[in-house]
Amino acid sequence: MDININLPEPHFLMTSSVQPRLQIQYSPEVEREITCVLSAIVAASPQLAATYNPRWLAIQLLEGDEPLLAELQAAAGGPTVMQTLADSLARLREIYGEDIDVTLADSRYNFVHQLVSQTVTRAPDASAGWSDRADKIFTHRYVGIPIFLLVMWIVFKTTTDVATPYLDWVDTIVSGPISRQTIALLEVLGLGGGWMESLLVDGVIAGVGGVLVFVPVLMSLYLVLAILEDSGYMARAAFVMDYFMGKLGLHGKSFLPLIVGFGCTVPALYATRTLENERDRILTGLLVPFMSCGARLPVYVLFAAIFFPRHAGLVIFGIYLFGILMAVLLGLLLRQTLFKKGEALPLLMEFPPYRMPTLKNIWHYVWERTSAFIHNATTVILAASIVIWLLMAIPIRGNGTFAETDLSDSAFVTLAQTVAPAMSLQGFGNWEAGGALVTGLVAKEVVISTLAQVYNVADTDTETEPVSLGEDALFVVTSFTEATLDTLKSVPLIIGINLFEDDGADTNSDLKQAIRQGFQQSSGGHGSLAALAFMVFVLLYTPCMASLAAERHELGAKWMWFSVVGQLALAWLMSMLVFQVGLLLGWG
Protein backbone atom coordinates (compact mmCIF):
# COMPACT_ATOMS: atom_id res chain seq x y z
CA MET A 1 0.00 0.00 0.00
CA ASP A 2 1.43 3.41 -1.02
CA ILE A 3 0.38 6.45 1.00
CA ASN A 4 1.13 9.95 -0.27
CA ILE A 5 -0.06 13.07 1.56
CA ASN A 6 -0.08 15.91 -0.95
CA LEU A 7 -3.29 17.84 -0.48
CA PRO A 8 -4.34 21.33 -1.54
CA GLU A 9 -3.32 24.12 0.86
CA PRO A 10 -6.87 24.93 2.18
CA HIS A 11 -7.13 21.53 3.85
CA PHE A 12 -4.16 22.10 6.24
CA LEU A 13 -3.22 24.92 8.54
CA MET A 14 0.42 25.25 9.71
CA THR A 15 1.04 25.86 13.39
CA SER A 16 4.17 27.06 15.17
CA SER A 17 5.19 23.43 15.79
CA VAL A 18 5.28 22.94 11.99
CA GLN A 19 2.80 20.04 12.36
CA PRO A 20 -0.03 20.13 9.79
CA ARG A 21 -3.48 20.57 11.37
CA LEU A 22 -6.36 19.12 9.43
CA GLN A 23 -9.33 21.40 8.76
CA ILE A 24 -12.41 20.24 6.88
CA GLN A 25 -13.96 22.74 4.53
CA TYR A 26 -17.79 22.72 4.58
CA SER A 27 -20.15 24.33 2.10
CA PRO A 28 -20.05 28.15 1.85
CA GLU A 29 -23.37 28.48 3.69
CA VAL A 30 -22.19 26.30 6.59
CA GLU A 31 -18.80 28.01 6.73
CA ARG A 32 -20.52 31.39 6.97
CA GLU A 33 -22.55 30.27 9.99
CA ILE A 34 -19.51 28.63 11.60
CA THR A 35 -17.72 31.97 11.33
CA CYS A 36 -20.70 33.81 12.88
CA VAL A 37 -20.88 31.48 15.88
CA LEU A 38 -17.08 31.39 16.22
CA SER A 39 -16.92 35.21 16.28
CA ALA A 40 -19.67 35.37 18.91
CA ILE A 41 -17.80 32.87 21.10
CA VAL A 42 -14.52 34.77 20.87
CA ALA A 43 -16.19 38.13 21.52
CA ALA A 44 -18.79 37.25 24.18
CA SER A 45 -17.24 34.26 25.96
CA PRO A 46 -13.41 34.45 25.82
CA GLN A 47 -13.15 31.91 28.66
CA LEU A 48 -14.74 29.20 26.49
CA ALA A 49 -12.64 30.30 23.53
CA ALA A 50 -9.52 29.76 25.64
CA THR A 51 -10.74 26.38 26.91
CA TYR A 52 -11.76 24.90 23.55
CA ASN A 53 -10.75 25.38 19.96
CA PRO A 54 -13.31 28.04 18.90
CA ARG A 55 -13.95 26.55 15.45
CA TRP A 56 -14.43 23.05 16.88
CA LEU A 57 -16.72 24.47 19.57
CA ALA A 58 -18.82 26.34 16.98
CA ILE A 59 -19.27 23.17 14.91
CA GLN A 60 -20.22 21.09 17.96
CA LEU A 61 -22.80 23.69 19.00
CA LEU A 62 -24.33 23.68 15.51
CA GLU A 63 -24.58 19.89 15.78
CA GLY A 64 -26.46 20.19 19.08
CA ASP A 65 -23.86 18.82 21.53
CA GLU A 66 -25.95 18.84 24.72
CA PRO A 67 -23.10 18.94 27.33
CA LEU A 68 -21.46 21.86 25.50
CA LEU A 69 -24.80 23.65 25.16
CA ALA A 70 -25.35 23.30 28.92
CA GLU A 71 -21.84 24.60 29.59
CA LEU A 72 -22.40 27.51 27.22
CA GLN A 73 -25.64 28.52 28.95
CA ALA A 74 -23.83 28.66 32.31
CA ALA A 75 -20.80 30.52 30.99
CA ALA A 76 -20.32 34.27 30.87
CA GLY A 77 -21.71 35.69 27.65
CA GLY A 78 -23.59 32.46 27.04
CA PRO A 79 -27.00 34.05 26.21
CA THR A 80 -25.42 36.19 23.50
CA VAL A 81 -23.76 33.19 21.88
CA MET A 82 -26.98 31.18 22.20
CA GLN A 83 -28.91 33.85 20.32
CA THR A 84 -26.32 33.90 17.55
CA LEU A 85 -26.43 30.09 17.44
CA ALA A 86 -30.24 30.08 17.16
CA ASP A 87 -30.12 32.58 14.27
CA SER A 88 -27.50 30.50 12.44
CA LEU A 89 -29.47 27.28 12.89
CA ALA A 90 -32.63 28.95 11.59
CA ARG A 91 -30.83 30.07 8.42
CA LEU A 92 -29.32 26.61 7.89
CA ARG A 93 -32.69 24.89 8.39
CA GLU A 94 -34.16 26.99 5.61
CA ILE A 95 -31.48 25.59 3.32
CA TYR A 96 -30.89 22.02 4.53
CA GLY A 97 -33.93 21.06 6.63
CA GLU A 98 -34.07 19.90 10.23
CA ASP A 99 -31.00 17.66 10.71
CA ILE A 100 -28.01 19.97 10.44
CA ASP A 101 -25.82 17.29 12.00
CA VAL A 102 -26.56 15.03 9.02
CA THR A 103 -25.41 17.76 6.65
CA LEU A 104 -22.17 18.23 8.57
CA ALA A 105 -21.56 14.48 8.77
CA ASP A 106 -22.12 14.17 5.02
CA SER A 107 -19.49 16.84 4.42
CA ARG A 108 -17.02 14.94 6.60
CA TYR A 109 -17.68 11.68 4.74
CA ASN A 110 -17.13 13.45 1.43
CA PHE A 111 -13.87 14.92 2.68
CA VAL A 112 -12.66 11.54 3.94
CA HIS A 113 -13.59 9.96 0.62
CA GLN A 114 -11.57 12.59 -1.28
CA LEU A 115 -8.68 12.24 1.15
CA VAL A 116 -8.55 8.47 0.76
CA SER A 117 -8.91 8.59 -3.02
CA GLN A 118 -5.97 11.04 -3.26
CA THR A 119 -3.63 9.41 -0.77
CA VAL A 120 -4.28 5.66 -0.63
CA THR A 121 -3.52 3.13 -3.32
CA ARG A 122 -5.01 -0.29 -2.68
CA ALA A 123 -4.21 -3.59 -4.24
CA PRO A 124 -7.12 -5.11 -6.16
CA ASP A 125 -9.48 -6.94 -3.80
CA ALA A 126 -11.41 -9.73 -5.48
CA SER A 127 -13.98 -10.01 -2.70
CA ALA A 128 -14.66 -6.28 -2.68
CA GLY A 129 -15.11 -6.32 -6.42
CA TRP A 130 -17.58 -9.21 -6.16
CA SER A 131 -19.55 -7.39 -3.46
CA ASP A 132 -19.71 -4.19 -5.50
CA ARG A 133 -20.88 -6.08 -8.57
CA ALA A 134 -23.56 -7.85 -6.55
CA ASP A 135 -24.76 -4.55 -5.06
CA LYS A 136 -25.10 -3.04 -8.51
CA ILE A 137 -27.73 -5.71 -9.15
CA PHE A 138 -29.43 -6.13 -5.76
CA THR A 139 -29.65 -2.38 -5.04
CA HIS A 140 -30.45 -1.25 -8.57
CA ARG A 141 -33.25 1.30 -8.56
CA TYR A 142 -35.44 -0.77 -10.89
CA VAL A 143 -33.99 -4.30 -10.97
CA GLY A 144 -33.67 -4.43 -7.17
CA ILE A 145 -37.43 -4.20 -6.66
CA PRO A 146 -38.36 -7.31 -8.72
CA ILE A 147 -35.53 -9.18 -6.97
CA PHE A 148 -36.97 -8.16 -3.60
CA LEU A 149 -40.44 -9.37 -4.62
CA LEU A 150 -38.97 -12.65 -5.90
CA VAL A 151 -37.19 -13.19 -2.58
CA MET A 152 -40.42 -12.56 -0.67
CA TRP A 153 -42.21 -15.00 -3.00
CA ILE A 154 -39.68 -17.70 -2.14
CA VAL A 155 -40.20 -16.92 1.55
CA PHE A 156 -43.95 -17.50 1.36
CA LYS A 157 -43.66 -20.54 -0.91
CA THR A 158 -41.30 -22.07 1.63
CA THR A 159 -43.69 -21.22 4.44
CA THR A 160 -46.79 -22.69 2.80
CA ASP A 161 -45.46 -25.65 0.80
CA VAL A 162 -42.49 -26.98 2.76
CA ALA A 163 -43.93 -26.54 6.26
CA THR A 164 -47.35 -28.04 5.52
CA PRO A 165 -46.46 -31.69 6.33
CA TYR A 166 -45.20 -30.70 9.76
CA LEU A 167 -48.30 -28.56 10.27
CA ASP A 168 -50.50 -31.58 9.59
CA TRP A 169 -48.31 -33.71 11.87
CA VAL A 170 -48.71 -31.35 14.83
CA ASP A 171 -52.46 -31.14 14.12
CA THR A 172 -52.72 -34.93 14.20
CA ILE A 173 -50.73 -35.21 17.43
CA VAL A 174 -52.78 -32.52 19.22
CA SER A 175 -56.18 -33.87 18.21
CA GLY A 176 -55.09 -37.51 18.54
CA PRO A 177 -52.57 -38.75 21.12
CA ILE A 178 -52.58 -35.64 23.33
CA SER A 179 -56.38 -35.47 23.53
CA ARG A 180 -56.71 -39.23 23.97
CA GLN A 181 -54.12 -39.51 26.72
CA THR A 182 -55.58 -36.48 28.53
CA ILE A 183 -59.00 -38.13 28.55
CA ALA A 184 -57.45 -41.41 29.73
CA LEU A 185 -55.63 -39.64 32.58
CA LEU A 186 -58.82 -37.90 33.69
CA GLU A 187 -60.62 -41.25 33.69
CA VAL A 188 -57.94 -42.67 35.99
CA LEU A 189 -58.34 -39.68 38.32
CA GLY A 190 -62.12 -40.06 38.32
CA LEU A 191 -62.69 -36.75 36.51
CA GLY A 192 -63.72 -38.11 33.13
CA GLY A 193 -66.92 -37.09 31.38
CA GLY A 194 -67.44 -33.92 33.42
CA TRP A 195 -66.73 -30.23 33.06
CA MET A 196 -63.02 -30.73 33.82
CA GLU A 197 -62.64 -32.95 30.77
CA SER A 198 -64.55 -30.42 28.66
CA LEU A 199 -62.35 -27.57 29.93
CA LEU A 200 -59.06 -29.36 29.20
CA VAL A 201 -60.00 -31.03 25.91
CA ASP A 202 -62.51 -28.61 24.37
CA GLY A 203 -60.97 -25.49 25.92
CA VAL A 204 -57.23 -25.68 26.58
CA ILE A 205 -56.13 -28.39 24.11
CA ALA A 206 -58.47 -27.30 21.29
CA GLY A 207 -57.63 -23.62 21.80
CA VAL A 208 -53.90 -23.58 22.53
CA GLY A 209 -53.25 -26.71 20.47
CA GLY A 210 -55.04 -25.17 17.50
CA VAL A 211 -52.49 -22.36 17.56
CA LEU A 212 -49.40 -24.46 18.31
CA VAL A 213 -50.19 -26.39 15.14
CA PHE A 214 -48.74 -23.45 13.20
CA VAL A 215 -45.37 -23.39 14.97
CA PRO A 216 -43.70 -25.22 12.01
CA VAL A 217 -45.05 -22.56 9.65
CA LEU A 218 -43.61 -19.73 11.73
CA MET A 219 -40.30 -21.54 12.21
CA SER A 220 -39.94 -21.92 8.44
CA LEU A 221 -40.74 -18.22 7.99
CA TYR A 222 -38.21 -17.13 10.61
CA LEU A 223 -35.63 -19.56 9.19
CA VAL A 224 -35.72 -17.98 5.74
CA LEU A 225 -35.73 -14.44 7.17
CA ALA A 226 -32.76 -15.31 9.39
CA ILE A 227 -30.80 -16.52 6.37
CA LEU A 228 -31.61 -13.32 4.48
CA GLU A 229 -30.62 -11.11 7.41
CA ASP A 230 -27.42 -12.97 8.29
CA SER A 231 -26.32 -13.01 4.65
CA GLY A 232 -26.52 -9.20 4.50
CA TYR A 233 -29.42 -8.98 2.04
CA MET A 234 -31.99 -7.37 4.36
CA ALA A 235 -29.95 -4.17 4.59
CA ARG A 236 -29.96 -4.03 0.78
CA ALA A 237 -33.73 -4.54 0.81
CA ALA A 238 -34.09 -1.54 3.14
CA PHE A 239 -32.00 0.55 0.73
CA VAL A 240 -34.12 -0.53 -2.25
CA MET A 241 -37.37 0.33 -0.48
CA ASP A 242 -36.08 3.70 0.72
CA TYR A 243 -37.18 5.21 -2.61
CA PHE A 244 -40.79 4.28 -1.85
CA MET A 245 -40.50 5.58 1.69
CA GLY A 246 -39.55 8.93 0.21
CA LYS A 247 -42.65 8.86 -2.01
CA LEU A 248 -44.74 8.45 1.14
CA GLY A 249 -43.02 11.42 2.70
CA LEU A 250 -41.30 9.16 5.24
CA HIS A 251 -37.72 8.95 6.38
CA GLY A 252 -35.84 5.96 5.01
CA LYS A 253 -35.51 4.67 8.57
CA SER A 254 -39.28 4.06 8.53
CA PHE A 255 -38.68 0.94 6.48
CA LEU A 256 -37.01 -0.78 9.43
CA PRO A 257 -40.06 -0.63 11.77
CA LEU A 258 -42.25 -1.71 8.87
CA ILE A 259 -40.03 -4.74 8.23
CA VAL A 260 -40.12 -5.60 11.94
CA GLY A 261 -43.92 -5.43 11.66
CA PHE A 262 -43.88 -8.60 9.54
CA GLY A 263 -42.67 -10.39 12.65
CA CYS A 264 -44.70 -8.64 15.37
CA THR A 265 -46.54 -5.33 15.51
CA VAL A 266 -45.57 -4.52 19.11
CA PRO A 267 -41.76 -4.30 18.70
CA ALA A 268 -42.30 -2.58 15.35
CA LEU A 269 -44.24 0.20 17.10
CA TYR A 270 -41.49 0.58 19.68
CA ALA A 271 -38.94 0.63 16.85
CA THR A 272 -40.43 3.94 15.67
CA ARG A 273 -38.42 5.53 18.50
CA THR A 274 -35.45 5.53 16.12
CA LEU A 275 -37.18 8.29 14.13
CA GLU A 276 -36.22 11.72 15.43
CA ASN A 277 -39.04 13.61 13.74
CA GLU A 278 -42.41 13.28 15.51
CA ARG A 279 -44.33 13.48 12.24
CA ASP A 280 -42.40 10.54 10.79
CA ARG A 281 -42.80 8.58 14.01
CA ILE A 282 -46.58 8.96 14.19
CA LEU A 283 -47.16 8.32 10.49
CA THR A 284 -44.95 5.23 10.55
CA GLY A 285 -46.73 3.98 13.68
CA LEU A 286 -50.09 4.27 11.94
CA LEU A 287 -48.84 2.26 8.96
CA VAL A 288 -47.10 -0.51 10.92
CA PRO A 289 -50.32 -2.49 11.70
CA PHE A 290 -50.90 -3.03 7.97
CA MET A 291 -47.78 -5.18 7.78
CA SER A 292 -49.01 -8.74 8.36
CA CYS A 293 -47.49 -9.93 11.64
CA GLY A 294 -46.60 -13.56 12.28
CA ALA A 295 -49.79 -14.04 14.31
CA ARG A 296 -51.93 -13.46 11.22
CA LEU A 297 -50.01 -15.98 9.13
CA PRO A 298 -51.69 -19.07 10.71
CA VAL A 299 -55.10 -17.67 9.71
CA TYR A 300 -53.92 -17.15 6.12
CA VAL A 301 -52.34 -20.60 5.95
CA LEU A 302 -55.45 -22.34 7.27
CA PHE A 303 -57.92 -20.59 4.96
CA ALA A 304 -55.63 -20.75 1.93
CA ALA A 305 -55.17 -24.50 2.48
CA ILE A 306 -58.95 -25.00 2.72
CA PHE A 307 -60.18 -22.85 -0.14
CA PHE A 308 -57.10 -22.43 -2.40
CA PRO A 309 -55.09 -25.66 -1.90
CA ARG A 310 -53.34 -25.49 -5.27
CA HIS A 311 -52.44 -21.80 -5.01
CA ALA A 312 -52.01 -21.30 -1.26
CA GLY A 313 -48.58 -19.65 -1.58
CA LEU A 314 -49.80 -17.24 -4.24
CA VAL A 315 -52.86 -16.25 -2.20
CA ILE A 316 -50.84 -15.62 0.98
CA PHE A 317 -48.25 -13.65 -0.99
CA GLY A 318 -51.08 -11.58 -2.48
CA ILE A 319 -52.51 -10.89 0.99
CA TYR A 320 -49.13 -9.60 2.17
CA LEU A 321 -48.77 -7.41 -0.92
CA PHE A 322 -52.31 -6.11 -0.42
CA GLY A 323 -51.39 -5.03 3.10
CA ILE A 324 -48.35 -3.18 1.73
CA LEU A 325 -50.51 -1.58 -0.96
CA MET A 326 -53.03 -0.38 1.63
CA ALA A 327 -50.19 1.07 3.71
CA VAL A 328 -48.87 2.90 0.63
CA LEU A 329 -52.29 4.34 -0.28
CA LEU A 330 -53.06 5.30 3.30
CA GLY A 331 -49.62 6.88 3.64
CA LEU A 332 -50.19 8.98 0.51
CA LEU A 333 -53.61 10.04 1.82
CA LEU A 334 -52.31 11.01 5.26
CA ARG A 335 -49.36 12.80 3.70
CA GLN A 336 -51.75 15.02 1.74
CA THR A 337 -54.02 15.68 4.73
CA LEU A 338 -52.97 15.28 8.38
CA PHE A 339 -49.22 15.10 7.74
CA LYS A 340 -48.86 17.52 4.86
CA LYS A 341 -45.94 19.51 6.22
CA GLY A 342 -42.36 18.33 6.12
CA GLU A 343 -40.13 16.55 3.65
CA ALA A 344 -38.51 13.14 3.96
CA LEU A 345 -34.83 13.09 4.86
CA PRO A 346 -32.26 10.86 3.14
CA LEU A 347 -31.38 7.45 4.58
CA LEU A 348 -27.75 7.02 5.67
CA MET A 349 -26.75 3.42 6.32
CA GLU A 350 -23.75 1.14 6.04
CA PHE A 351 -24.13 -2.17 4.22
CA PRO A 352 -22.83 -5.19 6.11
CA PRO A 353 -20.58 -7.43 4.05
CA TYR A 354 -22.06 -10.41 2.23
CA ARG A 355 -21.34 -13.52 4.25
CA MET A 356 -22.34 -17.13 4.64
CA PRO A 357 -25.06 -17.39 7.33
CA THR A 358 -23.94 -19.24 10.46
CA LEU A 359 -25.99 -21.91 12.20
CA LYS A 360 -25.54 -20.17 15.56
CA ASN A 361 -27.01 -16.86 14.35
CA ILE A 362 -29.84 -18.56 12.46
CA TRP A 363 -30.80 -20.71 15.44
CA HIS A 364 -30.75 -17.69 17.78
CA TYR A 365 -32.98 -15.71 15.42
CA VAL A 366 -35.45 -18.55 14.87
CA TRP A 367 -35.63 -19.67 18.50
CA GLU A 368 -36.00 -16.17 19.92
CA ARG A 369 -39.03 -15.42 17.78
CA THR A 370 -40.60 -18.88 17.89
CA SER A 371 -40.26 -19.10 21.67
CA ALA A 372 -41.96 -15.71 21.98
CA PHE A 373 -44.88 -17.07 19.94
CA ILE A 374 -45.06 -20.23 22.07
CA HIS A 375 -44.94 -18.14 25.24
CA ASN A 376 -47.82 -16.07 23.91
CA ALA A 377 -49.77 -19.24 23.11
CA THR A 378 -49.31 -20.56 26.64
CA THR A 379 -50.28 -17.30 28.36
CA VAL A 380 -52.56 -14.93 26.47
CA ILE A 381 -54.13 -17.61 24.28
CA LEU A 382 -54.52 -20.00 27.21
CA ALA A 383 -56.43 -17.33 29.12
CA ALA A 384 -58.50 -16.44 26.05
CA SER A 385 -59.29 -20.13 25.42
CA ILE A 386 -60.54 -20.56 28.98
CA VAL A 387 -62.69 -17.42 28.72
CA ILE A 388 -64.16 -18.64 25.42
CA TRP A 389 -64.86 -22.06 26.94
CA LEU A 390 -66.59 -20.40 29.91
CA LEU A 391 -68.77 -18.35 27.56
CA MET A 392 -69.66 -21.53 25.67
CA ALA A 393 -70.37 -23.38 28.94
CA ILE A 394 -72.68 -20.71 30.44
CA PRO A 395 -76.32 -21.15 29.32
CA ILE A 396 -78.25 -18.00 28.38
CA ARG A 397 -81.37 -19.71 27.14
CA GLY A 398 -82.79 -23.23 27.06
CA ASN A 399 -82.78 -25.75 29.88
CA GLY A 400 -79.10 -26.60 29.99
CA THR A 401 -76.77 -26.24 32.96
CA PHE A 402 -73.13 -25.12 33.29
CA ALA A 403 -70.95 -27.12 30.86
CA GLU A 404 -74.02 -29.17 29.96
CA THR A 405 -75.75 -26.80 27.57
CA ASP A 406 -76.21 -26.81 23.84
CA LEU A 407 -73.73 -24.51 22.11
CA SER A 408 -76.60 -22.62 20.45
CA ASP A 409 -77.92 -21.67 23.92
CA SER A 410 -74.57 -20.45 25.28
CA ALA A 411 -73.45 -16.92 26.10
CA PHE A 412 -70.77 -17.06 23.43
CA VAL A 413 -73.19 -17.79 20.61
CA THR A 414 -75.53 -15.06 21.87
CA LEU A 415 -72.66 -12.55 21.71
CA ALA A 416 -71.46 -13.80 18.33
CA GLN A 417 -74.94 -13.66 16.83
CA THR A 418 -75.15 -9.95 17.63
CA VAL A 419 -71.98 -9.32 15.64
CA ALA A 420 -72.57 -11.70 12.72
CA PRO A 421 -75.24 -9.64 10.83
CA ALA A 422 -72.71 -6.81 10.41
CA MET A 423 -70.62 -9.20 8.30
CA SER A 424 -73.38 -10.43 6.00
CA LEU A 425 -72.23 -8.21 3.11
CA GLN A 426 -68.78 -9.76 3.43
CA GLY A 427 -70.09 -13.30 2.93
CA PHE A 428 -69.20 -14.60 6.39
CA GLY A 429 -72.22 -13.52 8.39
CA ASN A 430 -72.29 -16.75 10.41
CA TRP A 431 -71.87 -16.54 14.18
CA GLU A 432 -68.76 -18.77 14.17
CA ALA A 433 -66.80 -16.31 12.02
CA GLY A 434 -68.20 -13.29 13.87
CA GLY A 435 -67.25 -14.74 17.24
CA ALA A 436 -63.74 -15.58 16.02
CA LEU A 437 -63.20 -11.99 14.83
CA VAL A 438 -64.33 -10.62 18.21
CA THR A 439 -61.94 -12.82 20.15
CA GLY A 440 -59.28 -12.04 17.55
CA LEU A 441 -59.06 -8.57 19.06
CA VAL A 442 -57.14 -10.21 21.92
CA ALA A 443 -54.62 -11.77 19.54
CA LYS A 444 -54.88 -12.97 15.97
CA GLU A 445 -53.85 -16.49 16.97
CA VAL A 446 -57.09 -16.68 18.97
CA VAL A 447 -59.07 -16.63 15.70
CA ILE A 448 -57.86 -20.17 15.02
CA SER A 449 -58.33 -21.37 18.59
CA THR A 450 -61.88 -19.94 18.65
CA LEU A 451 -62.82 -21.72 15.42
CA ALA A 452 -61.36 -24.95 16.80
CA GLN A 453 -63.47 -24.59 19.93
CA VAL A 454 -66.78 -23.52 18.40
CA TYR A 455 -66.66 -26.28 15.80
CA ASN A 456 -65.84 -28.69 18.63
CA VAL A 457 -63.41 -30.70 16.50
CA ALA A 458 -61.69 -32.20 19.54
CA ASP A 459 -64.70 -34.46 20.15
CA THR A 460 -64.14 -36.50 17.01
CA ASP A 461 -61.67 -38.87 18.64
CA THR A 462 -63.33 -39.28 22.04
CA GLU A 463 -65.49 -42.25 21.06
CA THR A 464 -62.76 -44.31 19.44
CA GLU A 465 -61.38 -47.41 21.10
CA PRO A 466 -58.73 -46.78 23.81
CA VAL A 467 -55.15 -46.52 22.59
CA SER A 468 -52.26 -47.30 24.91
CA LEU A 469 -49.57 -44.76 25.73
CA GLY A 470 -46.96 -46.91 23.98
CA GLU A 471 -49.02 -47.09 20.79
CA ASP A 472 -49.50 -43.32 20.80
CA ALA A 473 -45.76 -42.78 21.37
CA LEU A 474 -44.95 -45.06 18.43
CA PHE A 475 -47.50 -43.18 16.32
CA VAL A 476 -45.81 -39.87 17.16
CA VAL A 477 -42.44 -41.16 15.94
CA THR A 478 -43.72 -42.82 12.77
CA SER A 479 -45.92 -39.87 11.79
CA PHE A 480 -42.98 -37.48 12.34
CA THR A 481 -40.87 -39.60 10.00
CA GLU A 482 -43.63 -39.50 7.38
CA ALA A 483 -43.93 -35.70 7.76
CA THR A 484 -40.17 -35.33 7.25
CA LEU A 485 -40.31 -37.41 4.05
CA ASP A 486 -43.28 -35.37 2.81
CA THR A 487 -41.33 -32.19 3.53
CA LEU A 488 -38.41 -33.37 1.41
CA LYS A 489 -40.86 -34.19 -1.37
CA SER A 490 -42.37 -30.71 -1.20
CA VAL A 491 -39.08 -28.78 -1.52
CA PRO A 492 -39.30 -28.69 -5.36
CA LEU A 493 -42.70 -26.98 -4.98
CA ILE A 494 -40.87 -23.76 -4.05
CA ILE A 495 -39.99 -23.28 -7.72
CA GLY A 496 -43.30 -24.71 -8.94
CA ILE A 497 -42.18 -28.29 -9.64
CA ASN A 498 -44.33 -31.14 -8.30
CA LEU A 499 -42.46 -34.44 -8.58
CA PHE A 500 -45.16 -36.43 -6.81
CA GLU A 501 -48.88 -36.83 -7.33
CA ASP A 502 -49.63 -36.12 -3.65
CA ASP A 503 -47.86 -33.11 -2.17
CA GLY A 504 -48.73 -34.16 1.38
CA ALA A 505 -51.26 -31.42 2.05
CA ASP A 506 -54.29 -32.50 4.04
CA THR A 507 -57.35 -30.39 3.43
CA ASN A 508 -59.84 -32.86 4.89
CA SER A 509 -59.33 -32.50 8.64
CA ASP A 510 -62.43 -31.99 10.76
CA LEU A 511 -61.72 -28.31 11.42
CA LYS A 512 -61.09 -27.60 7.73
CA GLN A 513 -64.26 -29.40 6.70
CA ALA A 514 -66.32 -27.49 9.27
CA ILE A 515 -64.91 -24.12 8.19
CA ARG A 516 -65.46 -24.94 4.52
CA GLN A 517 -69.11 -25.87 5.12
CA GLY A 518 -69.73 -22.83 7.34
CA PHE A 519 -68.42 -20.37 4.76
CA GLN A 520 -70.22 -22.10 1.92
CA GLN A 521 -73.53 -21.73 3.76
CA SER A 522 -73.03 -18.14 4.93
CA SER A 523 -71.96 -16.95 1.47
CA GLY A 524 -74.65 -18.71 -0.53
CA GLY A 525 -72.21 -21.10 -2.17
CA HIS A 526 -69.34 -18.63 -2.67
CA GLY A 527 -67.12 -19.97 0.11
CA SER A 528 -63.78 -19.19 -1.56
CA LEU A 529 -64.71 -15.57 -2.13
CA ALA A 530 -66.01 -15.21 1.44
CA ALA A 531 -62.79 -16.78 2.75
CA LEU A 532 -60.73 -14.26 0.78
CA ALA A 533 -62.83 -11.42 2.24
CA PHE A 534 -62.31 -12.91 5.72
CA MET A 535 -58.53 -12.92 5.25
CA VAL A 536 -58.66 -9.29 4.09
CA PHE A 537 -60.62 -8.38 7.23
CA VAL A 538 -58.07 -10.17 9.44
CA LEU A 539 -55.29 -8.33 7.58
CA LEU A 540 -56.71 -4.86 8.07
CA TYR A 541 -58.43 -4.75 11.45
CA THR A 542 -56.78 -4.12 14.85
CA PRO A 543 -53.83 -6.54 15.33
CA CYS A 544 -54.16 -7.29 19.08
CA MET A 545 -54.59 -5.76 22.52
CA ALA A 546 -50.83 -5.66 23.08
CA SER A 547 -50.39 -3.56 19.93
CA LEU A 548 -53.04 -1.12 21.17
CA ALA A 549 -51.11 -0.71 24.42
CA ALA A 550 -47.92 -0.07 22.41
CA GLU A 551 -49.72 2.46 20.18
CA ARG A 552 -51.05 4.32 23.21
CA HIS A 553 -47.60 4.37 24.80
CA GLU A 554 -45.72 5.49 21.69
CA LEU A 555 -48.27 7.60 19.79
CA GLY A 556 -50.74 8.72 22.46
CA ALA A 557 -54.37 7.85 23.18
CA LYS A 558 -55.71 10.12 20.42
CA TRP A 559 -53.76 8.40 17.65
CA MET A 560 -54.47 4.97 19.15
CA TRP A 561 -58.25 5.49 18.88
CA PHE A 562 -57.79 7.01 15.44
CA SER A 563 -56.00 3.80 14.42
CA VAL A 564 -58.62 1.49 16.01
CA VAL A 565 -61.62 3.18 14.43
CA GLY A 566 -59.88 3.69 11.11
CA GLN A 567 -58.70 0.09 10.83
CA LEU A 568 -62.08 -1.39 11.74
CA ALA A 569 -63.83 0.84 9.20
CA LEU A 570 -61.24 0.09 6.52
CA ALA A 571 -61.38 -3.66 7.21
CA TRP A 572 -65.18 -3.69 6.95
CA LEU A 573 -65.17 -1.62 3.75
CA MET A 574 -62.41 -3.48 1.91
CA SER A 575 -63.65 -6.98 2.82
CA MET A 576 -67.13 -5.98 1.68
CA LEU A 577 -65.74 -4.71 -1.62
CA VAL A 578 -63.75 -7.91 -2.13
CA PHE A 579 -66.85 -10.06 -1.73
CA GLN A 580 -69.36 -7.87 -3.55
CA VAL A 581 -67.09 -6.98 -6.47
CA GLY A 582 -66.06 -10.62 -6.68
CA LEU A 583 -69.71 -11.62 -7.00
CA LEU A 584 -70.22 -9.12 -9.81
CA LEU A 585 -67.20 -10.55 -11.63
CA GLY A 586 -68.39 -14.11 -11.13
CA TRP A 587 -65.56 -15.20 -8.82
CA GLY A 588 -65.74 -17.72 -5.98
Secondary structure, DSSP 8 states (H G I E B T S, - for coil): -EE-----GGGEEE-TT--EEE-----HHHHHHHHHHHHHHHHH-HHHHHHS-HHHHHHHHHTT-HHHHHHHHHSTTHHHHHHHHHHHHHHHHHHH-S-HHHHHHHHHHHHHHHHHHHHEE----HHHHHHHHHHHHHT-TTTHHHHHHHHHHHHHHIIIIISHHHHHHHHHHIIIIIHHHHHHHHHHTT-TTSHHHIIIIIIIIHHHHHHHTTHHHHHHHHHHHHHHHHHTHHHHHHHHHHHHHHHTT--GGGHHHHHHTTT-HHHHHHGGGG--SHHHHHHHHHHGGGS--TTTHHHHHHHHHHH-TTSHHHHHHHHHHHHHHHHHHHHHHHHHTTT-S-----------------HHHHHHHHHHHHHHHHHHHTTHHHHHHHHHHHHHHSBSSSS-BTTBS-GGGBHHHHHHHHHGGGGGGGT--SHHHHHHHHHTTT-THHHHHHHHHHTTGGGGGTTS----HHHHHHHHHHHHHHHHHHHHHHGGGGGT---SS--S----SHHHHHHHHHHHHHTTS-HHHHHHHHHHHHHHS---HHHHHHHHHHH-HHHHHHHHHHHHHHHHHHHHHHHHHHHHTT--
